[in-house]
Structures are given as C-alpha cells and as structure tokens.
Amino acid sequence: MAKNDTFDTAYDTGTTSGSRFSNIGSTATSQIDNAPLIALGAGLAIGAVLGAVLPASEKERELLGPYGRKLNDAGTGAIDRSREMAKQKFDEMAGDKVREFLGSSGSSNA
C-alpha cells in the first residue's frame, strides 16, 4: 500500500502541475484578449530577437534569399532617390539664400 500511496501522491502532484500550466494558458489568453496590440508587439519583438539570434537555415536562405535581395535593392534605390531629392532641395534653398544675400548687398551699395 505504501507504493500505491506514493504513486497517488506523485500523480496528484503532476495533476496540480498540469492545472498550473492550464491556469497560465488561460491567464495568457485573457491578457491577449484584453490587449491584443501589446500581445502582437511582444510577439513581433520576440520573433525579431529569435530571428537575430538563431542562424538562418539553408532552406530559409533558398526560399527567402530572392526576396531579401529585392528588398535590399528597393531600399537602396529609395535611399538614393531621397538623397538626390534632398540634395536638389538643399541646392534650391542655398541658391535662393545666395541670390537673396547678393541681391540685398547689391541694393545697399547702390
């Protein structure tokens, strides 16, 4: 009978532990229901950390490599275009200020 009592006690402890995990799951579910955007942000953050820490598999490189190159090319193109637009705008503004400065200094001498 001592063996059965020990087994029952161990089994009961496992059941208690199982209900503890069940409670954690229901608590997590209710938290997600209450704040879905926070849960989404936390999930994205955890995914980003895991993605940065874990090395990419060969299959991931094979499947996602072309998309990564396209995104990289598109990002580089967007940066180049915005840099050119900023340079043009700066040149326009600087030109206006130079003309304004030269115009005002020329009229004060006259």
Backbone as numpy.savetxt, mean C-alpha at the origin, in Angstrom:
# Nx Ny Nz CAx CAy CAz Cx Cy Cz
-9.59 -46.13 35.59 -10.40 -44.94 35.59 -9.55 -43.68 35.59
-8.39 -43.76 36.13 -7.50 -42.61 36.16 -7.13 -42.20 34.74
-6.93 -43.20 33.86 -6.60 -42.88 32.47 -7.75 -42.15 31.80
-8.96 -42.61 32.03 -10.13 -41.95 31.42 -10.30 -40.54 31.94
-10.06 -40.34 33.24 -10.18 -39.01 33.81 -9.15 -38.07 33.18
-7.95 -38.55 32.99 -6.90 -37.73 32.37 -7.27 -37.40 30.94
-7.76 -38.40 30.22 -8.17 -38.18 28.83 -9.31 -37.17 28.76
-10.29 -37.32 29.63 -11.42 -36.39 29.63 -10.97 -34.97 29.94
-10.04 -34.84 30.88 -9.53 -33.52 31.23 -8.79 -32.91 30.05
-7.96 -33.69 29.40 -7.22 -33.20 28.25 -8.17 -32.85 27.12
-9.19 -33.66 26.93 -10.17 -33.40 25.88 -10.94 -32.12 26.19
-11.31 -31.94 27.45 -12.03 -30.73 27.84 -11.16 -29.50 27.63
-9.88 -29.58 27.92 -8.98 -28.46 27.71 -8.91 -28.12 26.24
-8.87 -29.15 25.38 -8.86 -28.91 23.95 -10.14 -28.23 23.49
-11.24 -28.64 24.05 -12.52 -28.03 23.70 -12.54 -26.58 24.13
-12.03 -26.29 25.32 -11.96 -24.92 25.81 -11.08 -24.08 24.89
-9.95 -24.65 24.50 -9.06 -23.95 23.58 -9.73 -23.72 22.25
-10.48 -24.72 21.77 -11.20 -24.57 20.52 -12.26 -23.49 20.60
-12.94 -23.40 21.72 -13.95 -22.35 21.87 -13.28 -20.98 21.97
-12.08 -20.95 22.52 -11.34 -19.70 22.58 -11.04 -19.21 21.17
-10.62 -20.11 20.29 -10.36 -19.73 18.90 -11.65 -19.32 18.20
-12.73 -19.98 18.54 -14.02 -19.63 17.97 -14.42 -18.22 18.40
-14.16 -17.89 19.65 -14.46 -16.54 20.15 -13.61 -15.49 19.43
-12.35 -15.79 19.18 -11.48 -14.86 18.47 -12.01 -14.62 17.06
-12.44 -15.69 16.41 -13.00 -15.56 15.07 -14.25 -14.70 15.04
-15.15 -14.92 16.00 -16.38 -14.11 16.02 -16.09 -12.67 16.40
-15.11 -12.45 17.27 -14.71 -11.09 17.61 -14.12 -10.39 16.40
-13.27 -11.07 15.67 -12.67 -10.49 14.46 -13.75 -10.17 13.43
-14.70 -11.06 13.28 -15.79 -10.83 12.33 -16.60 -9.61 12.72
-16.90 -9.46 13.98 -17.68 -8.29 14.41 -16.88 -7.01 14.24
-15.57 -7.06 14.47 -14.73 -5.87 14.27 -14.70 -5.48 12.79
-14.61 -6.46 11.92 -14.60 -6.19 10.48 -15.94 -5.61 10.05
-17.04 -6.12 10.62 -18.36 -5.59 10.30 -18.50 -4.14 10.76
-17.89 -3.81 11.91 -18.00 -2.46 12.45 -17.12 -1.46 11.70
-15.97 -1.88 11.22 -15.02 -0.97 10.56 -14.39 -1.65 9.36
-15.12 -1.80 8.25 -14.59 -2.54 7.11 -13.41 -1.84 6.43
-13.39 -0.51 6.42 -12.27 0.19 5.78 -10.97 0.02 6.56
-11.08 0.02 7.88 -9.89 -0.22 8.70 -9.39 -1.64 8.48
-10.30 -2.58 8.41 -9.91 -3.97 8.15 -9.26 -4.11 6.78
-9.80 -3.41 5.79 -9.21 -3.45 4.45 -7.81 -2.85 4.47
-7.65 -1.72 5.14 -6.33 -1.09 5.24 -5.33 -1.99 5.95
-5.78 -2.61 7.03 -4.89 -3.53 7.76 -4.51 -4.71 6.90
-5.47 -5.24 6.15 -5.17 -6.37 5.26 -4.19 -5.98 4.17
-4.37 -4.79 3.60 -3.42 -4.32 2.58 -2.03 -4.12 3.16
-1.97 -3.55 4.37 -0.67 -3.33 5.01 0.03 -4.65 5.29
-0.70 -5.61 5.81 -0.12 -6.93 6.09 0.33 -7.59 4.79
-0.48 -7.48 3.75 -0.12 -8.05 2.45 1.13 -7.39 1.88
1.24 -6.08 2.03 2.41 -5.37 1.52 3.68 -5.79 2.26
3.56 -5.92 3.58 4.72 -6.35 4.37 5.13 -7.76 3.98
4.16 -8.65 3.89 4.49 -10.03 3.50 5.06 -10.08 2.08
4.51 -9.29 1.18 5.02 -9.25 -0.19 6.44 -8.73 -0.26
6.76 -7.78 0.61 8.12 -7.23 0.62 9.11 -8.19 1.27
8.65 -8.95 2.25 9.55 -9.83 3.00 9.77 -11.16 2.28
8.70 -11.72 1.75 8.81 -13.04 1.11 9.31 -12.91 -0.32
10.22 -13.75 -0.73 10.71 -13.67 -2.11 9.64 -14.13 -3.10
9.69 -13.55 -4.27 8.74 -13.92 -5.32 9.09 -15.30 -5.85
8.07 -16.08 -6.13 8.32 -17.41 -6.69 8.54 -17.29 -8.20
9.04 -18.34 -8.78 9.28 -18.36 -10.23 7.97 -18.19 -10.98
6.91 -18.81 -10.47 5.60 -18.70 -11.12 5.08 -17.26 -11.06
5.29 -16.59 -9.94 4.87 -15.18 -9.83 5.63 -14.31 -10.82
6.92 -14.54 -10.92 7.72 -13.77 -11.89 7.24 -14.03 -13.31
6.93 -15.28 -13.58 6.47 -15.65 -14.93 5.13 -15.00 -15.25
4.20 -15.04 -14.30 2.85 -14.52 -14.54 2.78 -13.00 -14.45
3.49 -12.41 -13.49 3.35 -10.98 -13.23 4.44 -10.13 -13.83
5.50 -10.75 -14.34 6.62 -10.00 -14.91 6.22 -9.02 -16.00
5.46 -9.45 -16.99 5.07 -8.50 -18.05 4.26 -7.31 -17.52
3.40 -7.56 -16.54 2.61 -6.47 -15.97 3.51 -5.50 -15.21
4.47 -6.04 -14.49 5.41 -5.19 -13.76 6.20 -4.30 -14.71
6.64 -4.87 -15.83 7.37 -4.07 -16.81 6.48 -2.99 -17.42
5.22 -3.34 -17.71 4.29 -2.35 -18.27 4.04 -1.22 -17.27
3.83 -1.57 -16.00 3.62 -0.55 -14.98 4.86 0.32 -14.82
6.01 -0.29 -14.85 7.26 0.46 -14.73 7.42 1.42 -15.90
7.16 0.94 -17.12 7.26 1.79 -18.30 6.25 2.94 -18.24
5.03 2.62 -17.82 3.99 3.66 -17.73 4.36 4.70 -16.67
4.87 4.24 -15.55 5.28 5.16 -14.49 6.44 6.04 -14.93
7.41 5.44 -15.61 8.55 6.21 -16.10 8.08 7.25 -17.12
7.18 6.85 -18.01 6.64 7.79 -19.00 5.89 8.93 -18.33
5.11 8.62 -17.31 4.35 9.66 -16.61 5.29 10.62 -15.90
6.33 10.10 -15.32 7.31 10.96 -14.64 8.01 11.86 -15.65
8.39 11.30 -16.79 9.06 12.11 -17.82 8.14 13.21 -18.33
6.87 12.87 -18.57 5.91 13.88 -19.05 5.69 14.98 -18.02
5.53 14.60 -16.77 5.30 15.60 -15.73 6.53 16.47 -15.51
7.72 15.87 -15.64 8.96 16.65 -15.52 9.04 17.68 -16.66
8.69 17.27 -17.87 8.72 18.18 -19.02 7.69 19.30 -18.85
6.49 18.95 -18.38 5.46 19.96 -18.17 5.89 20.96 -17.09
6.49 20.46 -16.02 6.96 21.34 -14.95 8.05 22.27 -15.46
8.95 21.73 -16.28 10.03 22.55 -16.85 9.45 23.64 -17.74
8.47 23.30 -18.58 7.84 24.29 -19.45 7.16 25.37 -18.63
6.43 24.96 -17.59 5.73 25.93 -16.75 6.73 26.83 -16.03
7.81 26.25 -15.55 8.84 27.05 -14.88 9.45 28.04 -15.85
9.76 27.59 -17.08 10.32 28.49 -18.09 9.36 29.63 -18.41
8.06 29.32 -18.52 7.06 30.36 -18.76 7.03 31.37 -17.63
6.99 30.87 -16.40 6.92 31.75 -15.24 8.20 32.57 -15.11
9.34 31.92 -15.32 10.61 32.63 -15.21 10.71 33.68 -16.32
10.26 33.33 -17.52 10.28 34.28 -18.63 9.40 35.48 -18.33
8.22 35.23 -17.77 7.32 36.33 -17.41 7.97 37.24 -16.38
8.63 36.66 -15.40 9.28 37.46 -14.35 10.45 38.25 -14.93
11.21 37.62 -15.84 12.34 38.32 -16.45 11.81 39.48 -17.29
10.79 39.25 -18.09 10.21 40.32 -18.91 9.65 41.43 -18.02
8.99 41.01 -16.93 8.44 41.99 -15.99 9.56 42.82 -15.37
10.62 42.16 -15.00 11.75 42.86 -14.39 12.41 43.80 -15.39
12.65 43.32 -16.59 13.29 44.15 -17.62 12.36 45.29 -18.04
11.10 45.03 -18.11 10.13 46.05 -18.47 10.06 47.14 -17.42
10.07 46.81 -16.15 9.99 47.80 -15.09 11.28 48.58 -14.95
12.42 47.91 -15.14 13.69 48.62 -15.03 13.90 49.56 -16.22
13.38 49.13 -17.42 13.50 49.96 -18.60 12.64 51.21 -18.49
11.45 51.11 -17.87 10.57 52.26 -17.77 11.04 53.23 -16.70
11.79 52.75 -15.69 12.29 53.64 -14.64 13.46 54.45 -15.17
14.20 53.93 -16.16 15.32 54.65 -16.75 14.84 55.70 -17.73
13.67 55.56 -18.26 13.21 56.47 -19.30 12.69 57.75 -18.78
